Amino acid sequence: METIVKNKLVEVYTEMTPNPETMKFVADINLFANNSADFADEQSAKVSALATELFGFPFVKGVFIMNNFVTVTKTPETDWMEVSVTLRDFVKSYLEEGKEIISADYKPNHHAEQHTEEEVVTKIKEMLDNYVKPAVEMDGGAIQFKSFKDGKVELMLHGS
């Protein structure tokens, strides 16, 4: 758990992600250094006061917290133009108040499910195609899956 100083001015800016349903809210302070927490619903967010409060917004469907940012996933019918400023202001105020972000009791569950190697490769390829490939192509490059062995992914990068 990171300790936040109360009443400290915090800068928060937004960044779009390759997924149009998610937006990053980046702060100039660490929120959850060297770790991450992914909350798919309000029930799983009980160990994070910040995530729990974000789920209080009716359009929030997911929250991911890592290092100096919070990524929020919204409902498809919600327009970022209508809610991004509200969320940014909320995150900024929350951090400036020095409230708890992740409970000290939180234990990351990195081995929640066991999958076959074929399922893992399928998921890796799907994530590359949907999230990584568009971002790499926007920067003038290309990315290809080569292999997955012993928990390591090998990729081929082309271009810039």
Number of C-alpha atoms within 10 A of each C-alpha: 15 16 12 17 12 12 11 12 13 15 17 20 16 17 11 13 14 15 13 13 19 22 21 22 23 22 20 12 16 16 24 19 14 9 11 15 21 17 20 16 15 19 10 13 22 16 20 22 16 22 27 19 15 21 22 10 13 10 17 21 19 21 26 18 24 17 16 17 24 25 20 23 19 22 14 12 8 13 13 18 8 9 13 17 13 13 19 20 15 16 24 19 18 18 25 17 16 15 15 18 21 22 14 11 9 12 10 11 9 6 7 7 6 8 10 8 13 10 11 14 17 12 12 16 17 13 12 18 15 13 15 17 18 17 18 18 14 10 10 11 14 17 18 14 15 10 12 15 9 6 8 8 12 12 13 10 12 12 10 9
